[in-house]
Amino acid sequence: MNSVGEECTDMKREYDQCFNRWFAEKFLKGECGGDPCTELFQRYTQCVQKAIKDKRIPVDGVDFMGPGKEKTDPCGSS
């Protein structure tokens, strides 16, 4: 699936590959050392936010996950 912004599609694919590799090779095997793809996700998110703004896509009322949002720890530690 392509990204909302054509210029973000390669970044999305790179992040998806990183996350899927981490999920399959680490997380599902019980290794909860953290997601090594965080930086890729942040860059992709910034690209998508810019594309949404540039395309003037209305997002009023949409609650995006971002800094300061509460996340649950899938490994059960806090």
C-alpha positions in Angstrom: 0.0 0.0 0.0 1.3 3.4 -0.9 1.5 6.3 1.5 -0.7 9.3 1.6 2.2 11.3 0.0 4.0 9.8 -2.9 7.2 11.2 -1.6 6.6 9.1 1.6 6.0 5.7 0.0 9.7 4.6 0.0 10.0 5.6 3.7 6.8 3.7 4.5 8.2 0.5 2.9 11.5 0.9 4.7 9.7 1.3 8.0 7.3 -1.6 7.3 10.2 -3.9 6.5 12.1 -2.9 9.6 9.1 -3.3 11.9 8.1 -6.7 10.3 11.6 -8.0 10.7 11.8 -6.9 14.4 8.4 -8.2 15.1 9.1 -11.7 13.6 12.7 -12.1 14.7 12.6 -10.5 18.2 9.2 -9.6 19.6 7.4 -12.9 18.8 10.4 -14.8 20.4 10.0 -12.9 23.7 12.8 -10.3 23.2 11.4 -7.0 24.3 14.5 -4.9 24.0 12.6 -2.1 22.2 11.7 -1.3 18.7 14.8 -0.4 16.6 12.6 1.2 14.0 11.5 4.3 16.0 13.7 6.7 14.1 12.3 5.5 10.7 8.8 5.8 12.1 9.4 9.4 13.2 10.8 10.4 9.8 7.9 8.7 8.1 5.3 10.4 10.4 6.8 13.8 9.7 6.6 13.1 5.9 3.0 12.1 6.2 2.1 15.1 8.3 3.6 17.4 5.7 1.8 15.6 2.8 -1.5 15.9 4.7 -0.9 19.6 5.2 0.3 20.2 1.6 -2.7 18.4 0.2 -5.0 20.2 2.6 -6.6 17.0 3.8 -9.0 17.8 6.6 -8.1 16.0 9.8 -10.1 17.9 12.4 -11.1 15.6 15.2 -8.6 12.9 14.3 -6.6 11.8 17.3 -3.1 11.0 16.2 -0.7 9.0 18.3 2.3 11.2 19.1 4.7 12.3 21.8 3.1 12.4 25.2 0.4 9.9 24.2 0.0 6.9 26.5 1.3 3.7 25.1 0.9 0.2 26.6 4.0 -1.9 27.0 3.4 -5.2 25.3 6.0 -6.9 27.5 4.2 -5.9 30.7 7.0 -3.8 32.2 6.7 -0.1 32.9 
